[in-house]
């Protein structure tokens, strides 16, 4: 969501993170959690942030993919 080399588009960044998370990528869940905690690209929501963080940790502990 930094927009390096392209125009910044927070809404698209969040959509891409959601797609990544939906495909089971731990890093997608982690970055989505951070966006919830920081309120970047979407409203702050700690509850959703912790839910996404938990999913990232569970995926990583299962060995499905690395962070």
N, C-alpha and C positions, 0 to 999 in steps of 0.2 A: 504494500500500500504506500510505498514511498514515491512511486511515480518516476523512478530513475529512467531517463531517456524517453519518457512519454509524459503526456499530460496527466496530472493526478486525477484519479477517479475513485474516491473512497467506496462508493456504492458497488462498483464493479469489483473492487478489491475484496469486499466482504462477500459478494456472491461467489467469487472464485475460491475463497477460503471455505465457504460452506460446501461447495462442490467437492473440494479436496477432503474435507472431513467426512462427507457422506460416502466417499469411496474408501474410507477406513484408514486414511493417512494420519498418523499420530501428530505430525508437524502441523497439519491443517487444523486439528483440534486445538493444539497449543497456541497457534497464532490467532485463532478465533477467540480463545479464552482471553488472550492478552488484549484483543480489541474490545472485548466486553469490559475488562477491568479498567482500561484507559479511556473508554468512550470514544475510540477512534473509528469513524465510519459508521457508528451506530451509538445509540444511547448507552450510558454506563449501566451495567447490570451484573452485580457480583454473583448473584445466584446462578445465572447462565454461565458466567465465567468459570465458576467452580465446577459446574457440570461438564463443561468442555475440557477443563483441565483434568478432571477425573477420567474422562474417556481417553485422553492422550496418555495418561499414566497406565491405564489398563491395557491399552494397545501395546505400549512399549514393554510392559512386564510380560505380556503374552509372547513377545518376540516377533510380533507381526511386522513391525517396521521401526526403524531408528529415528530418533529426533535429530 
